[in-house]
Amino acid sequence: MQSLDRGGANADEITYPALAKALRDGAVALVDVREQNEWDAGHVEGAVLHPLSAFDPAKLPRDKPIVLICRSGNRSMTALKAARAAGFTEIWHYKGGALGWANEGGVLV
């Protein structure tokens, strides 16, 4: 698996432009760790829901690099630490969360 272009972000993160491009290219699995009610209120198209309250790294996709997203970046960082502790290496989080995604012009469905 080739490493994901994260747009020059730090070791834990991916930038908005890099994430938007990776999603367009189908190069990343986007995992939303918010709760069902938050997901229902709006999520990034193409994401899959794995709420932090029941987060199990064993259930993460393994066919491409993973980006985690939540509301504002806190829960996705918690999930990132758990996934890395479980042995995942090609995994990062979008620090801005769904709020940052929308603020950058990204669409929530």
N, C-alpha and C positions, 0 to 999 in steps of 0.2 A: 504494500500500500504506500503510495507516495504521500509525502507530507503536504498538508494544506497550506496555501498561501494565506496568511493571517493578516496581511496588510501592515506588517511592521509592529504589531501589538506585542505586549509583553508575553512572557512564557505561558500565562494562563488565559489569555484573551484573544479575541478576533475583532477586527474593526467592522463598522457597518458596511463600508464599500466591499471589503473582502467577503463578508458573510453574504451580502446580496448577490455578488458574483458567483460564489460557491453554490448558492441555492439555485440560481438560474442555470448553472452548468450541471446540476445534479451531483456535485462533488462532495456533498456533506449530508449527514443525517442530523436534522435539527430536533432536539428533544426538549420539550417544554416540561419543566418540573413544578409548575403551578398546580393549584387544585382545580377540580372539574368546573366549579362555578366560574373561576377566572378564565379558564380555557373557553367556556361557553360564551363569555362576554367578548372574546376576540383573541385570536392567535395568529401567528405567522403561517401563511399557507404552506403546506407541505410538512409542517412539524408533526411530531407524534407526542402524545401525552404520557408522561411517567411521573405522577405527582411525588414530590419529595416526601410526603407523609408515608408513602409506601415504596420508596425508592430502593430498587434492587439492581445493582450494576450488572448482575448476570442476565438481566432482561434487556440490556442495551443492544442496539444493532451492532454487528461486527463486520459489515460489508463495506464500510467507508468511514472516514474520519467523522467524529461526532462534535457537535456544538450544542451546549446546554443553554437554555434561556429560561428566565422566570419573569417576574414583574420588573425588578429594578437591579438585579445582579447578585443579591445576597444568597438566595436559595440555590441559584445555579452554581455559585462558588462552593457551597456546602456539598452539593452533589458532585462537583468536579473532584473535590478532595476524596470523597468516598470511592468514586470510579477509579481514580489514580491509585488509591490504596488497594483496589481489587485487581490492579495490573494493567489498566488501560493507559496507553501512552498517546495515541492520536485523538485527544479529546481536549476541548477548551470550552470557555463560556463566553457569552456575549454580555459584557459588563452592563450595557445600557438596559438590558431586559426589554420586555414588550413596550414599556413606556419610551425608552430610548429609540427603539425601532420605529415607533410611530412618530416621534419627534424628528427623526432623520428623514421622514417621508415614506417609510415603509408602510405597507398596507396590512391591517389586521382583518381577518375574515371571521 
